[in-house]
């Protein structure tokens, strides 16, 4: 398992704190925080979660997930 930092973006990015989560993948971490199944594709208006590996303070590798269709 790896550690990830996840930000639930419901209501817009930057409105919620980053939460540390242990998970097998970035998508699993996002789904644990948001409580729903998410898509790894979508438009900016559908953004639901941002995920970075714990320790990547520069957030160089950020994964984005959207609400389900």
TORSE-634002 format. One record per atom (N, C-alpha, C): residue in three letters; x, y, z. Coordinates in steps of 0.02 Angstrom, whole numbers, padded with zeros to 5 digits, always signed. Layout:
// residues N
ALAXYZ...
// end
This chain:
// residues 69
UNK+00042-00059+00000UNK+00000+00000+00000UNK+00044+00062+00000UNK+00019+00113-00032UNK+00054+00177-00035UNK+00013+00230+00000UNK+00045+00285+00017UNK+00010+00341+00048UNK-00002+00395-00004UNK-00062+00424-00002UNK-00081+00476-00049UNK-00112+00535-00010UNK-00107+00594-00039UNK-00143+00653-00013UNK-00199+00666-00062UNK-00261+00670-00037UNK-00320+00679-00079UNK-00357+00742-00058UNK-00379+00780-00109UNK-00421+00838-00095UNK-00488+00826-00130UNK-00542+00824-00090UNK-00609+00818-00118UNK-00627+00887-00146UNK-00641+00891-00210UNK-00653+00955-00243UNK-00727+00972-00252UNK-00771+00937-00217UNK-00842+00953-00222UNK-00851+01026-00200UNK-00883+01065-00242UNK-00892+01136-00228UNK-00834+01178-00254UNK-00785+01148-00284UNK-00728+01185-00313UNK-00663+01167-00280UNK-00609+01165-00320UNK-00543+01149-00292UNK-00520+01202-00243UNK-00485+01181-00193UNK-00458+01228-00144UNK-00503+01243-00085UNK-00564+01215-00085UNK-00611+01229-00031UNK-00608+01178+00025UNK-00571+01123+00014UNK-00567+01069+00063UNK-00494+01053+00077UNK-00480+01029+00137UNK-00410+01012+00154UNK-00387+00948+00119UNK-00322+00939+00115UNK-00293+00877+00089UNK-00296+00825+00144UNK-00315+00764+00128UNK-00322+00709+00176UNK-00274+00653+00156UNK-00236+00628+00206UNK-00189+00574+00193UNK-00226+00507+00197UNK-00215+00465+00145UNK-00250+00401+00140UNK-00201+00347+00116UNK-00209+00287+00144UNK-00170+00230+00120UNK-00214+00192+00070UNK-00186+00177+00011UNK-00224+00142-00040UNK-00177+00108-00089UNK-00204+00063-00131UNK-00165+00029-00182UNK-00151+00074-00242UNK-00197+00121-00256UNK-00190+00165-00314UNK-00217+00234-00298UNK-00201+00282-00340UNK-00226+00350-00332UNK-00302+00351-00338UNK-00330+00313-00384UNK-00402+00312-00392UNK-00437+00283-00331UNK-00409+00230-00303UNK-00438+00201-00242UNK-00436+00251-00185UNK-00382+00289-00179UNK-00376+00340-00127UNK-00430+00394-00136UNK-00440+00416-00197UNK-00492+00467-00211UNK-00561+00441-00194UNK-00574+00379-00211UNK-00640+00350-00198UNK-00652+00340-00123UNK-00599+00325-00085UNK-00606+00319-00012UNK-00626+00386+00018UNK-00594+00440-00004UNK-00609+00506+00024UNK-00677+00531+00002UNK-00694+00522-00062UNK-00757+00549-00088UNK-00817+00504-00073UNK-00804+00440-00060UNK-00858+00394-00043UNK-00899+00370-00102UNK-00876+00383-00164UNK-00911+00360-00224UNK-00861+00336-00276UNK-00885+00298-00325UNK-00843+00275-00381UNK-00831+00335-00426UNK-00769+00345-00447UNK-00751+00402-00489UNK-00723+00380-00556UNK-00725+00426-00605UNK-00696+00414-00671UNK-00628+00447-00675UNK-00582+00419-00716UNK-00517+00450-00724UNK-00515+00496-00785UNK-00573+00509-00814UNK-00579+00556-00870UNK-00639+00602-00857UNK-00634+00663-00881UNK-00689+00709-00873UNK-00667+00780-00889UNK-00714+00825-00884UNK-00701+00896-00897UNK-00688+00932-00831UNK-00658+00991-00836UNK-00641+01029-00776UNK-00702+01040-00731UNK-00760+01052-00761UNK-00821+01064-00722UNK-00844+01002-00685UNK-00819+00943-00703UNK-00838+00881-00670UNK-00786+00859-00617UNK-00735+00900-00607UNK-00680+00883-00561UNK-00708+00867-00492UNK-00688+00810-00464UNK-00711+00790-00398UNK-00653+00779-00349UNK-00595+00756-00374UNK-00540+00743-00327UNK-00473+00755-00361UNK-00426+00780-00321UNK-00356+00786-00342UNK-00316+00741-00296UNK-00267+00705-00325UNK-00228+00657-00286UNK-00154+00664-00303UNK-00112+00665-00250UNK-00040+00664-00259UNK-00011+00612-00211UNK+00046+00584-00229UNK+00081+00538-00183UNK+00103+00578-00122UNK+00096+00548-00064UNK+00118+00581-00002UNK+00193+00595-00007UNK+00213+00656+00009UNK+00283+00675+00006UNK+00300+00715-00056UNK+00256+00716-00107UNK+00268+00755-00168UNK+00243+00826-00155UNK+00283+00864-00117UNK+00262+00931-00097UNK+00252+00979-00155UNK+00288+00968-00209UNK+00281+01011-00268UNK+00220+00992-00309UNK+00188+00936-00293UNK+00129+00911-00328UNK+00142+00906-00403UNK+00201+00878-00420UNK+00220+00871-00490UNK+00177+00820-00527UNK+00158+00767-00493UNK+00117+00715-00525UNK+00049+00713-00491UNK+00003+00752-00517UNK-00064+00757-00489UNK-00112+00718-00533UNK-00152+00675-00502UNK-00205+00639-00538UNK-00271+00673-00522UNK-00314+00675-00573UNK-00379+00707-00566UNK-00433+00655-00580UNK-00488+00658-00542UNK-00543+00612-00552UNK-00609+00651-00553UNK-00657+00626-00594UNK-00720+00660-00604UNK-00777+00620-00573UNK-00833+00656-00562UNK-00894+00623-00539UNK-00915+00569-00589UNK-00950+00517-00565UNK-00973+00466-00612UNK-01024+00496-00661UNK-01031+00464-00718UNK-01079+00489-00769UNK-01150+00482-00747
// end
